[in-house]
Amino acid sequence: MNTDTLVTRALEGARSVGAETEKIYLNDLEIRPCQACDRSPAPAPCFYEDGMEGIYRALETADGLVIGTPAYYGSVSAQIKLLTDRSNCLTQMVTLPDGRVAFRSRVQKRKKGIFIWVADFSRDPEHALAMMRLWCKDVNLELVDALIVTGSERGEGARKREDLLRKAFELGASLGR
């Protein structure tokens, strides 16, 4: 509930500067785990057609993303983990002129994003941030800021904290500019 409240505020911020928004609940989608197919699905994003189809479309068309997750074991939710794993096929391995191998995103459109991480007892967001930074490269997303919330269940929780609601709104507005 805390994560959803803060993501909603960020989307309200984006709308306040004229952005069109859509909220996608990963929990409502049926997404198969990645099967490491060991071959490129190009030109399709993936061999499997499931709830990720809408995510792939959003990654190609959106100007900005707000990604929110509660903290689980100091990292991200299983739903976000499924999303990141299934985004693996959105990169291609290329050989650079000097012979080194690198990965390049197959997602054409560059976009900006913010990450909202809400924890109750976890204090260190580094595992979640590291995962998100890697995922951002795969999907051609510039992670411009993050809202890191700890101790969200103490007192009234994050959803009742005006400072966090205001920050989420401001971050969302910054994406819409």
Backbone torsions as a table, in degrees:
resi	resn	phi	psi	omega
1	MET	NA	-41.0	177.7
2	ASN	-60.8	-46.0	-179.3
3	THR	-61.7	-47.4	-179.5
4	ASP	-60.3	-40.7	179.0
5	THR	-61.9	-44.2	-178.3
6	LEU	-71.1	-38.4	175.4
7	VAL	-63.7	-42.1	177.7
8	THR	-59.2	-43.1	178.4
9	ARG	-64.3	-40.3	178.2
10	ALA	-63.0	-41.2	178.0
11	LEU	-67.2	-36.0	174.6
12	GLU	-62.1	-39.7	176.8
13	GLY	-61.8	-42.8	178.4
14	ALA	-63.7	-42.6	178.4
15	ARG	-64.9	-30.8	-178.1
16	SER	-64.5	-19.2	177.7
17	VAL	-110.9	18.8	171.4
18	GLY	97.4	3.1	179.9
19	ALA	-76.8	145.3	169.9
20	GLU	-88.1	138.4	-177.3
21	THR	-128.4	156.7	173.7
22	GLU	-144.1	134.2	177.6
23	LYS	-104.1	129.4	178.4
24	ILE	-114.2	123.2	175.4
25	TYR	-95.2	109.0	-179.7
26	LEU	-58.4	-31.5	-179.0
27	ASN	-63.9	-22.5	179.3
28	ASP	-84.6	-8.3	-176.2
29	LEU	-101.1	145.8	171.5
30	GLU	-92.9	110.9	-177.4
31	ILE	-123.6	120.6	177.3
32	ARG	-74.5	148.7	173.9
33	PRO	-66.8	153.3	176.2
34	CYS	-61.6	140.9	-179.7
35	GLN	-110.4	7.4	179.2
36	ALA	47.9	62.4	-171.9
37	CYS	-60.5	-20.5	176.3
38	ASP	68.7	21.7	171.2
39	ARG	-156.4	156.0	-175.0
40	SER	-77.3	135.2	176.7
41	PRO	-85.5	-0.2	-174.8
42	ALA	-51.2	139.6	9.7
43	PRO	-85.1	-5.8	177.3
44	ALA	-71.9	154.6	177.3
45	PRO	-68.3	-31.8	-175.5
46	CYS	-159.1	157.6	176.8
47	PHE	-71.0	-29.2	-175.9
48	TYR	-91.0	136.3	175.5
49	GLU	-108.1	111.8	-178.6
50	ASP	-155.4	-153.0	-178.2
51	GLY	-61.0	-16.3	178.9
52	MET	-72.4	-18.2	-179.2
53	GLU	-55.4	-45.9	178.0
54	GLY	-66.2	-34.6	177.4
55	ILE	-66.3	-45.2	179.0
56	TYR	-59.5	-41.9	177.5
57	ARG	-61.9	-44.1	179.6
58	ALA	-62.6	-39.1	179.8
59	LEU	-65.5	-29.0	178.6
60	GLU	-82.9	-25.1	-171.4
61	THR	-112.4	-23.9	-174.7
62	ALA	-70.0	148.6	173.0
63	ASP	-88.8	-24.4	-178.8
64	GLY	-154.7	157.7	179.3
65	LEU	-134.1	143.0	169.4
66	VAL	-114.7	115.7	-178.9
67	ILE	-110.6	122.2	-179.4
68	GLY	-125.1	141.6	177.3
69	THR	-152.3	142.7	167.4
70	PRO	-74.0	157.5	177.2
71	ALA	-83.2	132.2	171.7
72	TYR	-128.0	122.6	-178.4
73	TYR	51.7	39.2	177.1
74	GLY	74.3	10.4	-177.7
75	SER	-129.1	-124.6	-176.1
76	VAL	-123.8	171.2	177.9
77	SER	-70.9	161.8	176.8
78	ALA	-60.6	-34.0	-179.5
79	GLN	-65.4	-42.7	177.4
80	ILE	-67.2	-37.3	178.0
81	LYS	-62.3	-42.1	175.1
82	LEU	-59.4	-45.0	179.3
83	LEU	-58.8	-48.2	-177.7
84	THR	-67.0	-41.8	178.9
85	ASP	-61.4	-43.1	-178.9
86	ARG	-74.4	-8.2	175.9
87	SER	-87.5	-7.8	179.9
88	ASN	-54.3	-36.0	-177.6
89	CYS	-74.0	-2.9	179.1
90	LEU	-87.3	8.4	175.8
91	THR	-119.1	157.3	173.8
92	GLN	-128.2	144.5	179.0
93	MET	-84.6	130.9	179.1
94	VAL	-127.9	149.6	175.6
95	THR	-98.9	124.3	-179.7
96	LEU	-78.5	160.6	-179.4
97	PRO	-53.6	-30.4	-179.8
98	ASP	-85.5	5.5	176.9
99	GLY	93.8	-13.1	177.9
100	ARG	-70.5	155.8	178.2
101	VAL	-103.5	138.6	177.5
102	ALA	-138.8	167.3	177.1
103	PHE	-111.2	137.4	-179.8
104	ARG	-125.0	136.5	180.0
105	SER	-67.3	138.3	172.2
106	ARG	-85.1	-9.8	179.1
107	VAL	-77.2	119.6	-174.5
108	GLN	-74.2	-42.8	-172.3
109	LYS	-80.5	125.4	174.3
110	ARG	-81.8	140.2	-179.0
111	LYS	-143.4	165.9	177.1
112	LYS	-107.0	154.5	179.9
113	GLY	-150.6	159.3	172.1
114	ILE	-125.6	152.6	-177.5
115	PHE	-121.6	129.0	178.4
116	ILE	-115.9	119.5	-177.9
117	TRP	-121.5	120.1	-174.3
118	VAL	-118.7	119.1	-176.8
119	ALA	-123.3	149.7	171.6
120	ASP	-96.2	-62.2	-177.3
121	PHE	-100.6	-24.3	179.7
122	SER	-65.2	142.9	-178.8
123	ARG	-120.4	-17.4	-173.6
124	ASP	-116.1	108.3	-177.4
125	PRO	-83.8	5.2	-171.2
126	GLU	-59.7	-36.6	178.5
127	HIS	-64.8	-43.8	179.6
128	ALA	-66.3	-43.6	-180.0
129	LEU	-64.7	-39.5	178.3
130	ALA	-62.5	-43.5	178.4
131	MET	-62.5	-44.4	-178.8
132	MET	-65.4	-38.7	178.5
133	ARG	-62.1	-42.0	177.0
134	LEU	-64.1	-45.0	179.9
135	TRP	-62.0	-39.7	-179.4
136	CYS	-58.8	-38.8	176.7
137	LYS	-62.4	-41.7	-178.6
138	ASP	-63.7	-33.5	-173.6
139	VAL	-108.0	13.8	176.2
140	ASN	60.0	48.9	-176.7
141	LEU	-120.6	128.6	173.9
142	GLU	-91.5	113.5	177.5
143	LEU	-79.1	105.0	-173.4
144	VAL	-89.4	-21.9	179.3
145	ASP	-167.3	167.3	178.0
146	ALA	-142.4	145.6	172.5
147	LEU	-110.6	109.0	-178.0
148	ILE	-103.9	120.6	-177.6
149	VAL	-119.1	125.8	174.9
150	THR	-121.8	159.5	-178.9
151	GLY	63.6	35.5	-172.8
152	SER	-69.9	-19.6	-178.6
153	GLU	-97.6	1.4	178.4
154	ARG	-81.6	139.1	-177.9
155	GLY	66.2	-125.6	-176.6
156	GLU	-95.8	-0.1	179.4
157	GLY	83.6	168.5	-175.8
158	ALA	-62.1	-33.0	-175.0
159	ARG	-67.6	-11.6	179.5
160	LYS	-108.4	1.9	-176.6
161	ARG	-94.2	112.0	-177.6
162	GLU	-59.7	-36.3	-179.9
163	ASP	-62.3	-41.1	178.9
164	LEU	-72.2	-39.8	177.7
165	LEU	-62.4	-41.6	178.9
166	ARG	-65.8	-44.3	179.7
167	LYS	-62.4	-43.5	178.3
168	ALA	-61.0	-43.6	179.0
169	PHE	-60.5	-46.9	-178.7
170	GLU	-63.2	-41.2	178.1
171	LEU	-62.8	-43.1	177.2
172	GLY	-62.1	-42.3	178.9
173	ALA	-63.0	-35.4	-179.7
174	SER	-66.4	-28.9	177.0
175	LEU	-71.9	-32.4	-176.4
176	GLY	-80.1	-6.6	-178.8
177	ARG	-87.3	NA	NA
